[in-house]
Amino acid sequence: MTLTLVPGSAIAWRMDAQTPELDTLSFEDALRELETIVRQLESGEVPLEDSISLYEKGEKLRQHCQKRLDAAQARIEKIVTGPDGTPVSTQPFDTPER
């Protein structure tokens, strides 16, 4: 189960068995949820205890987004070209060229 925002409420959370676990959230969905939390916190209308809970959830979402970005970067490969400019191979994005 995951905590989800109840629409129309400044800060009400409920347990919802139909909400996907954090690990199954796409980067885009997690980022949208994180942006919603940031807007709520920036509004200044959330009580302190609720702000702390929101901050904790936001931090978990931030870590999830970073994990997804790191995984995507690890999959990106750059094309290595030979002296004449023709592609000769690929290598991981963050590996220095030979």
N, C-alpha and C positions, 0 to 999 in steps of 0.2 A: 504494500500500500504506500501511497505517496500523498503528501499534503498538496492540496490544490486550492487556488484562490476561488472563493465564492463570488461570482459576478455580482456587481452592484453593491458590494460591501467594501468599506474602507480597508478593513483588515480582518476578515473572517476566513478561517481555514477549516477544512473538513478532510476527513479520511475518505478516499475514493478508490475503491478497488479497480475501477476501470481506467485510472490514470496510469500511464506507463511508468515503470521504474526509471530512475535517473539514468542508468546505464543504457536504456533503450531509447532515450530521447535523441532526436537528431540535433546537430549543432544549431540549426536554425530555430527549432522549437525551444531549446534550452536558452538561446540568446534572447528570444522574445520574452520568455518568462523572466529572465534576469533583468531585461529592460523594464518590465512592468514593476518589478520589485524596486529598482532604482527610482522610478518615478514616484512610487509610494513613499519611499524614504525621503526623497527630496521635497515632497509636498509639506513635510513638517506636521502633518495631521495624524500621524500614527503614534499611539502611546509607546512609551519607552520599552516596556516588556515585549510588545508586539514588534517593535523596531529591531530588537535583539534577535527575535525569531526570524524575522525577514532577512536580517543581515546574515545569519547562519545559513539559511536556505540559499541566499544569493551567493555566498562564498562556495557552497557546494556546486552550484550551477556554474560559477566562474571556473572552478577546477575542472568540471566536466567539459566545458567549452575549450579550455586549454588543452586537455587530453585529446579532444577531437582534432584540434588544430595541429598538435604535435604528430598525431597519427597521419593526418593528411600530408604534412610536410615530409614525413618519412617515405611516403609513397611517391612523391614527386621526383622525377629524374630529370637531369639536364642532359642535353645532347653534347657530346664531346666531339669537336671537329679536329680533323687532321690539319697539317700545314697548308694544304691547298683549300681548306674551308669545307671539305666534304665531311659529312657525319661518319664517324668511325665506331662510336660506341655510346653508351649512356652510363651515367654514374649517379649515385644518390645526390640529391640537391645540395646537401651541405658538405660534400667531400671536396677538398681542394683539387684543382685540375693538375694533371701530371705534367 
